[in-house]
Each structure stands twice: as structure tokens, then as C-alpha cells.
Amino acid sequence: MNFHAFKPPDNEEPVFSHIPVLPQQVIVGLAVRPGGHYLDATVGGGGHSRLILAAAPDTRITALDQDEEALAAARRELAEFGERVQFIHTNFAAYQFACSTFDGIIADLGVSSYHLDRPERGFSFRHAASLDMRMNKQQSLTAADVINNWDEAELADIFFAYGEERFSRRIAKRIVEQRPFDTTTELAQAIASSVPPQYRYGRIHPATRVFQALRIVVNDELKSLEIFIQKAPHALVLGGRIAIISFHSLEDRIVKHGLRNSPLLQVLTKKPITASEEEINTNPRSRSAKLRIAQRVK
């Protein structure tokens, strides 16, 4: 999960802002330099881009996001930097990388607090909402399509593979018995009722892993990440760096192996960089963040 965090006042619409995770580690890791050109592959609310633009004179950013609401928020957040920022609405896997263009690339993966706290987007089961979960609202596949139309075996497989859900088969069976589902809360209740009682009231809600799996499938997140890691190193100048922040083990595994296996890169982080206790205290959602960095050497 990626942490574009905000605290909306009571009865106010959430505002997309970005408390960047591991801020100093990203700036140091990218070795931001005056006049450098950087790609923010997941600009979100613009937090990491702002840090890069402020870190050295005349830096430039190409900012990507597949979510139009995020891109609009980043335009507002970074308006003062004018033409130093170019905004592009695209998934980072679909972006046309030009060879040897960027001094650094940052990707901050996952879903934002804004998405979780915006009920109509359907990412969270804290409020009743339609089962949507699309980062890019122009695409057709929604979470409702998956839950209501895919067969039991397919559902069980994705819950296990993408949610690491140990009760995946029971949950899939209960969903197929009770569907169609219209709302997030209906689905969460069905999931909770299908696991043993001792798992219903733990630290993590029993629907959490299934919702993660659905989000990954709807947005094709892991395949997109694999494509991005294959393509992005070619866009770095010699000596340029790529920094990727992941938030769960499935993402981190792809990042770790993708960077290590690239013939163009040398990995600079033997172990992932994680948040300090001080950062976790001020931004609790940074707890699961893992930053890996590599440099183009060929």
C-alpha cells in the first residue's frame, strides 16, 4: 500500500495530498543533482516530485499516473514549478520509455489513502460502496465483474496467489453461493462469515487479503510492475538510478528479482531500506514500506 496520506476535517471531502514515504532516503538514493531530469512513475499527490524539485536547482520531472484524480491533484500541488513538470496520464507499464533520458526514476507502488478513504472508489470495506477498485476509471473491468462472474476455482486461485489468503477456497465457495454482490460491505460480511470464528476478530479484518487480491487483479498490478522493471532501466542515463518503494511481499519479490536480474543495473541496496521508528510514529502507514535502489552501469 502506498501512502498518499491525508486527514480530512469532519464532513469534508477528502483531499489528495502526499506525505512521501522514506523522503530523505529517496533523495539521497537517487543522487538528485542540479539540472537533472527525473521520472516520477506514480506521481500520486506529488510528494516525491516536490522533494526532487526542491532538492537541487533546475531539476525537471516527468510525472505519470493512471488515475486522473491523482494527476489533477499533482498539477495543483506542483503548479509553482511551472514548466519544470510535464504530466502524462498513463500506467507506467504502458509509458513509451525513451532511451537514456532520465537521471533517476522513482516508483511508489500501491493504493493511496485517498483511494481507501473515498468510498465511491470501492477500495475499502469501511463504507458501503460499489465494487469498483479501478485506478484508471477508463478501463472496463471492475471488482464487481470479477466477484460476480468468475468461477469458483478462479476466485480461489487469485485470493491465494495475490492475497496469500489461507482460507481462499472456503471464501470463494461462500461468494459463489451468495452472489451477486453489489457493495463492498456485503462482500466483506460474506468473507468474514466464511472463516473460522477466531479469525473474524483479529488485528486484520478477514476481508483485507481478498480485497488486496481483487485490487491487484482489477488493475493488473503485478504484471504491470514486471513490464515496468523490464523497460525502465533503458530510460536511465549511464549512472542514473531507479528507486522503487513496495508495500507487500508480492511486489517486493518482483522488485528484488527484477532489479537484480537486469543486465543494465547494479543493485545498490543489499537489503531494502525501511522506515525509522520516528517516521512510523508520524506516518504509521510507512511501516510496511521497502525501498530498493539500483544504478545503470551498462
N, C-alpha and C positions, 0 to 999 in steps of 0.2 A: 504494500500500500504506500502510496506516495503522499507527501504531506504538504499540501497547499492549504494551510490551516486558517481558520477564521473563527471569530466569536461574535455571532450576530446578536445585537440587543434584542430583548423580548419583542415579539410581534413585528420584527423587521425581516425583510428578505435577506437571505444570505448574500454576502458579497465575496466574489472570488479574489482572494489575496493569497500571498505565498510567503510562509515562513520557511525559507530554504533549509533543508536538512544538510548537516555537515558543511556549513558555509565556508569556513576558512580552509578546511581540508580540500574542498573542490578548487578554490582559487589557487592554493599552493600546488595542488596536484596537476592542474592544467598549466602551471607556469605562465600565467597571464602576463603578456608583455605589451608595451605601447605599440599602437598601430596594428595589433593582431586582429584576425578575423575568426570568429568563433561561431559554432553551430549549437544552438540550444534545441535539441531534437524533441523535447517535451516541455515547451515553454510554460504551460500552465498559467499561473498568475504572474509570472515574470520575475520571481525572486532570484533565481540563479543568474539570469540575464542581467539584472540590475547590479549584482555583485561584480560581474565581469566588466560591465561598462564603467563601473566606478573604480575598478582596481588599477587601471592604467589609462593614460591619455589616448584618445583616438581609437580605442577598441571598437570593433563593429560586431554586430550579431545578426545571424540569420536565424529566425525564430520559427519553429514548426509546432503545430498542434493539430490533432484531428478533430478537436472539439471547438466548434465556432464560438461558444460562450467563453471558453478559456482564452482563445485568441483575442476576442474583444476586450477581455479583462487585461490581457498583457499589453494591448495597444494603449489602454488608459494608463496603466502602471508605468510604461516606458515612454510615454509621449514626450517627456522633456528631452529625450536623447535624439529626437527627430530622425534624420536620415541615416543615423548610425545603426538603425534597426530595420531589417526587412522581415515582414511577416508573411508566412505561407500556410494556407490551410491544407494540411496533408498528414497522413500517417507516416511515421518515419521510415517504414519499410517501403513505401511507395515513392518516396522522395528520389529525385534524379540527382545522385551524387556526382559532382564534377571532380575529376582527378586533381589531387594536390591543391585544394582550395583553402582548407581551414587549418589554423594553428592549433585549434582544440575543438573537441566535441563533448558536450555534456548531455546525458540522458538520465532523467529522474523518473523511474518507472512507476506504473500502478495507477490506482484511482485516488482522487483527491478528497479532502474533507468536504469541499464544496459539493461534490457529487453525492457523497454519503448523506449530507445534510439537506439536500434538495430533494424532497420526497418524490416529486414527479419524474425524476430521472430513473427511479426504480432500482437503485443500487443497494438500498438499505431496507431492512425489515422493521425498523423502529417506527415507521409510519406506514399506513395503508397507501399503496400506490400501485400503478400498473406495472407489470413485469416487463420493463424496458431494458435497461443496462447498456444501451448503445452509447459509446463515447462519441462516435460520429453519427449524428441523427439522420444523415442522408442514406445510411445503409439500411437494408430491409430487415435482416434477421434480428429478432428481439428475444429476450429471455422467455417470453410467453410462447413463442414459436417452438423453442427447444423443449420446454416443460410439457406443453400440451400435445406435441406432435411426434417427438422422437420416441422410439420404442424403449421398452424397459431395460434391455441389455445395454443399449447406447447410453442411457442415463446413468446406469450403474457404473459403466466404464469411465465416463467423464467425471463423476463425483469422486471416484477412486484416484484417477490419474491426475486431475487438476485441483482437487480439493483435499487429497490424501485422507479421504473420509473412510474410516474403517467399517461403518455401517451402510456403505453405498448401496448394497443390494436390497436391504430392507427398506431403505428410504425410497429407492426407485420403485419398488413394488407398491408402497403406500401411495406414491404420487400417481402412478398409473391407475390405481383403484379409485382415487378420489378426483382425478382431473375431469373437466378443465378447471384451471385456476386463473383468476382474474387479477388478484392482488398479491403483493409481497407478503403481507401479514398472513393471508390464507395459506400460502406456501410454507412459510416459516412454522405455522402451527402444525401442519401436516408432517413436516420433518421432525419436529420435536416429539410428536406423538408416536413416531415410529422407532425411536431409540429407547434403550433401557432407562428406567426412571432415574438411576443415579447419574446419567449423563445430561439430564434435562436442566439441571440447576447448577452446573459448574461455572467456572470463570468465563468460559467461552460458550456463547449460545450455540445449541446444536445445529442451527441453520447456517452458521458462519462459513463453514468449509464448502457447503453446497453452493452458497451464494458466490463465493470466490470462484468455484469451478464454472458456474454459469457465466460470470463476467469474463473469464478467460476465454471461454468458447465463443460467446457472442462477439467479442472484439478480436478474436484470433490472436491473442496477445503473445503466446509463446512462439508461434510461427513467425509473427512479425518481428519479434526480438531476434530470432535466429537470422532472418534475412538482413535486418539492420546491422548486426555484428559482422556479417559477411561483406556487406557493401561499404560500410562507413570507413574502415581503415584506408581505403583507396582515396578518400577525400581529404586525408590529412597530408600536410606538407611533411617533408623529412624532418624528424624531430618533434612533430606535432603529437599531441596527446589526446586520448579518449578516456573519459571518466563516466562510469555507469553506476547508478545507485539502484539497488534492488531491495525488495521488501519481503520476499518469501523464498523458500529454498528452491522452488522450481525455476524462478527467474535467476537466482544466484548461480545455480548449476550451469545454466546456459551461458551466462556472462563469463563465469570462470573458465569453462572449456573453450568458449568461442574466442576469447582474447588469447588464451594460451596456444590455441591451435592455428591462429592466423599467421601465415608466413611473413606478414609485413610488420608484425608487432613484437615488442618485448614487454612483458608484464613487469610493472614497477611495484606492485603490491603482492608480496608473498601470501599475506593473509588480508582479508577485507578490512578496510578501515570502518570502525563503528563509532557511534556517538558516545561522548563522555557522559558521566553521571550528571554533570551540570547542564548539558544540553537536554538530556532526557527529562530533567526536572522542569525545564522551561518549555519543552516541546515533547510531551510524553510519547507521541506517535513516532518520534525518531528512534525509539528503542530497537526496532527491527531493521533499521537501515544498514545496508552493507555497500561500501564504496570500493570499486576496483578500478585501477588505472593502468593503462598501457601506453607505450610510445611507439610511433612509427620509426623503424630503423632500416627499412629497405625501400 
